[in-house]
Structures are given as C-alpha cells and as structure tokens.
Amino acid sequence: MNTLKINYNQLKKESWTDQENKNVKAIVNFVQLLMNDHNFEEVSKTFDNKFYKQHNRSIPDGFESLIEYVKSFVKRFPDYTYDVKHIHADGDFVIFHSHITTNKKDRGNENKGINVSDTWRIENDKIVEHWDSLQPINGFMRFFFWLTGGKVANKNGVF
C-alpha cells in the first residue's frame, strides 16, 4: 500500500501556542500511525492510556478498543486512508477535518468516502478524549453505515 502522509508543515497555523503545536504534533503522529500506517503495535506502545474516553458511540472506551475497531475496518478495507484537510487547535483540543477513503482509486475524489471531523482532548501530554462526526458521502458508504450502525458500545454522551 502506498501510505498517505499527513503534512504537518502545510497544515500548521502561525497562531498556535507552543503547547498547541505540541498537542497537534502528538495527534498528527497518533493519526498517522493508526489511520494511515496501520501500525497498531506502535500506537498501543506510544499512546496507550487507560483513561482514554471515547464519544464515538460505536467504540468502547480505551485505546485497545479503538485499535481493534480500526483493525476490523482495515481488514475489510485494506486501502483505507485518512487524508487530513484542516487542523485546528484550541488549548487542550485538537480538531481534524478529514477525508476518509476505502479504495486507493478514490483518494482525492470528494464524491467518494467519508467526510469526518475528529476532536481530541489532551491532558498532561496524553490523549484523554475523542469525539467525531462522520458523513458518508457516496451511496456505498451510506449503505455501509446503515448496515453497521446502531450498536452503542459505551455510556458516554456524544457531547
């Protein structure tokens, strides 16, 4: 697989504080390893935090649950990639606006895949919370979400 790379230098903002830059770099590394490189062992080793709280209702709390969820998705869609379009930082919060595709041929095609906005909260240099909003773009992804959605895997609210 030709790995997609997140370009921090292209996406960074001059207005970010030193701490916000540090937070963004941590999330860039985390997302690159998890979503594009699919290096689950390194994610677990580098970022594991037993206090990680998940607000995506389909995924239980904890990094191991997140890794298993992404592993399952990658098994179904081996060319799955996460193309970061915008990064925003506000104190302890880092927000990515991204384009997910499941087929290599669809990369860059705004009519395919999933539009996603992810928000992470960092505390004491640890990723402690995650929220997301997903918008399936094409018919296949809408159907896939309909088939696989509905099971609530944690008791955390979506807000």
C-alpha positions in Angstrom: 0.0 0.0 0.0 1.2 3.5 -0.8 0.9 5.2 2.6 -0.7 8.6 2.7 1.3 11.1 4.9 -0.1 13.9 7.0 1.8 17.1 6.1 2.1 18.9 9.4 4.2 21.8 8.0 1.5 22.5 5.3 -1.4 22.4 7.9 0.1 24.2 10.9 -1.1 27.7 11.9 1.2 30.5 13.0 -1.3 31.5 15.7 -0.8 28.2 17.7 0.9 28.5 21.0 3.9 26.2 21.8 1.5 23.9 23.7 -1.0 23.8 20.9 1.9 22.9 18.5 3.0 20.1 20.8 -0.6 18.8 21.0 -1.1 19.0 17.2 2.2 17.1 16.6 1.1 14.4 19.0 -2.2 14.0 17.3 -0.6 14.0 13.8 1.8 11.2 14.9 -1.1 9.3 16.5 -3.4 9.6 13.5 -0.6 8.8 11.0 0.3 5.6 12.9 -3.2 4.5 13.5 -5.2 5.6 10.4 -2.6 5.6 7.6 0.3 3.4 8.6 -2.0 0.9 10.4 0.9 0.4 12.9 -1.3 -0.7 15.8 1.6 -2.1 17.9 3.3 1.3 17.9 0.0 3.1 18.7 -0.5 0.9 21.7 3.1 1.3 22.9 3.3 5.1 22.4 -0.2 6.3 23.2 -1.9 3.7 25.4 -3.9 5.5 28.2 -6.3 3.5 30.4 -8.2 6.8 31.0 -9.0 7.3 27.2 -12.7 8.2 26.9 -14.4 7.6 23.6 -17.5 9.5 22.5 -18.0 7.7 19.2 -20.9 5.5 20.4 -19.7 2.5 18.3 -16.4 2.2 20.1 -15.9 1.2 23.7 -13.5 3.3 25.9 -9.8 2.6 25.8 -7.1 2.5 23.2 -7.3 -1.3 22.8 -10.9 -1.0 21.8 -10.1 1.8 19.3 -7.2 -0.2 17.8 -9.5 -3.3 17.5 -12.2 -1.2 15.8 -9.7 0.3 13.3 -8.1 -3.1 12.7 -11.5 -4.5 11.8 -12.1 -1.6 9.4 -8.7 -2.0 7.8 -9.3 -5.8 7.4 -12.5 -5.0 5.5 -10.9 -2.1 3.6 -7.1 -2.6 3.3 -6.6 0.6 1.3 -8.3 2.7 4.0 -6.7 6.1 4.4 -7.3 9.3 6.3 -6.5 12.5 4.4 -6.3 15.5 6.8 -7.5 18.7 5.1 -7.5 21.1 8.0 -6.2 21.2 11.6 -7.5 23.5 14.3 -6.1 23.8 17.8 -7.7 25.5 20.8 -5.8 24.9 24.1 -6.2 21.2 25.0 -8.3 20.5 22.0 -7.1 19.4 18.5 -9.6 19.2 15.6 -9.0 17.5 12.3 -11.3 17.9 9.3 -10.5 15.0 7.0 -11.5 12.8 4.1 -11.6 9.0 4.6 -11.4 6.8 1.5 -11.5 3.0 1.4 -10.2 2.5 -2.1 -6.9 3.8 -3.4 -8.5 4.9 -6.7 -10.9 7.1 -4.7 -8.2 9.2 -2.9 -8.8 12.8 -3.6 -12.3 12.2 -5.0 -14.7 14.4 -3.0 -17.6 12.3 -4.2 -16.4 9.1 -2.5 -15.7 8.1 1.0 -16.4 9.8 4.3 -16.2 13.4 5.5 -15.1 13.4 9.1 -14.4 15.9 11.9 -12.5 14.5 14.8 -11.8 16.3 18.1 -9.3 15.1 20.7 -8.6 16.5 24.1 -5.1 16.3 25.5 -4.3 16.4 29.2 -0.8 16.2 30.7 0.5 15.2 27.2 -1.9 12.3 27.0 -4.8 11.8 24.6 -7.7 11.5 27.0 -10.9 12.0 25.0 -12.2 11.8 21.4 -15.3 12.9 19.6 -16.2 12.6 15.9 -18.8 13.3 13.4 -18.9 11.2 10.2 -20.7 12.0 7.0 -20.8 9.1 4.4 -20.5 10.8 1.0 -21.4 8.2 -1.6 -24.2 5.5 -1.7 -22.0 2.6 -0.8 -20.7 4.3 2.4 -24.2 5.4 3.4 -25.4 1.8 3.0 -22.4 0.5 4.9 -23.1 2.9 7.8 -26.7 1.9 7.8 -25.8 -1.8 8.0 -23.1 -1.5 10.7 -24.5 1.3 12.8 -26.8 1.3 15.8 -24.9 -0.7 18.5 -24.0 1.6 21.4 -20.6 0.4 22.8 -20.1 3.0 25.6 -22.2 5.1 28.0 -20.5 8.4 27.1 -22.6 11.1 25.6 -21.9 12.4 22.1 -21.2 15.9 23.5 
